[in-house]
């Protein structure tokens, strides 16, 4: 038989507010507080903090609406938070671009689209396509498979 844990409303509020105030996922918050499932955190956030929007997967959270801080200190804190988020996004963008560069180099495929119609990249792609068209034609005529 399963054991059912009963938690006080104060404990539930504490867990919900800790989740919303930290960068931890629901799973990490549940583990931190010794909960068996992250869904408890999700239920408690919905119950005790209904003004907070929860994502479908429970990995990140965003407030339902952005409220401007009232004090200069709050504004400075918000600016620091936004600058930190921007730096993180710039790093993610740099990493994604580097992965694309490596994939294009190692796999010899074009991942990025060229927005310039007659660029050398498009001419190279066109030449490669013409080559493959010729190979397909020869293969089809000799084998009848294509």
N, C-alpha and C positions, 0 to 999 in steps of 0.2 A: 504494500500500500504506500502511495506517495505521501510524503510529509508536506504539509502546507504551512508556509511561513506567513505570519501575520506581522505587518510592520505598522508602526504608528504613522499618523498623518504628518507629524513633525519630521520623521525620518524620510518619508516620501518627498516632502517639500525640499528637504535638504539635498537629497539625491537629484531631484529635478533641477533645482537652482544650480547645483554644482555642475551638472551636465551643460546647462545653458551658459554658464559663466566660464567654462573651460574649452580647450580645444580637443578634448577627448571624445572618442566615438561613444555610442551607446554601449557597445560591448565592453570597451575599456572602463567606462563608468560603472557598469554592472559588476565587472570583475573587482574594481577598486572597493566597492561596497559589499562584496560577497554575495551578490545576487546570482541566481542560477541562469536567468535569461535576460537579455537586453530589452525584451519587449516590456518588462516591468518598468524600465526607465521611460520608454516611450509612452506607456499608459499614464504614468505619473506626470510627465510633462504636459500631456494633453489635459489631464484633470486639474493640475494645480497652476499651470501656466498657459491657459488657453489662447493668450494673445501671441504666442510664439508659433511660427510655422515650422513644421517638421518635414524633412525630405522623405521621399518614399523609401529609400534604403536605410535611413537612419545614420548615415556616415557623417554628414555635415549638417549644420543648421544655419538658418538665416532668419532674422527677425521678420515678422509679418510686415512691418513698415519701419522705415528708418526714421527715428526721432532725433531731431537735432538737439545736441546738449545745451543746457541752459547756461552753464558757467564757462568762463574762459578756460578753466582747467579741464573741463569736460571736452571742450572743443579741441584743445591741444592733444588730449588723449585720443580723441577720434582721429585727428590728423595723423598721429603716430601709428595708430592701428591701420589706417588706409595706406600710409606709406609702406608699412610692413607687408600688407597684402599685395601692393603693387610690386614690391621687390620680389616677393614669392612668385607672382605670376610672370614677371620678366625672366626669372630663373627657369620656370617651367617651359616658357616659350623658347628659350635658348636651348634647353635640353631636347625639346621636340625637333627643333630645326637641325640640331647636330645629329640626331638619330636619322632624320630624313637624308641628310648629306651622306652619312655612312651607308645607308641602304642604297641610295642611288649609285654611290661609288662601287660598293662591293657586289651588288646584284645587277649593276648596269641597267637599271630601269629608271624611267622618268616618273617621279611621283608628283612633283609640283607642275601645275599648269603654267604654260607660257602665255602671257596676256598680249605679247607682241606678235602680230600675225606672221611676219617673214623673218623671224629671228633665226639665228644659226641653230638653235635647239629645234625649232619646228622643221627646218630644212633637213636636219639629221633624222628626225622622226619620220619625215616623209620618205627619205632615202631608205631607211630601215623597212618601212611598210612596203615600198616598191620591191625591195629584195625579198621579203617574205611572200609577197604576192607571186613573184616569179617561182620561188621554191614550191609554193602550193600548186601552181599550175603544172610544173614538171612532175611533182609527186602524183597529182591527180591523173595526168595523162599516162604515166608509166604504170601505176598500180591500180588505178580505178577505185581507190579507197576513199578519196575525199570527195 
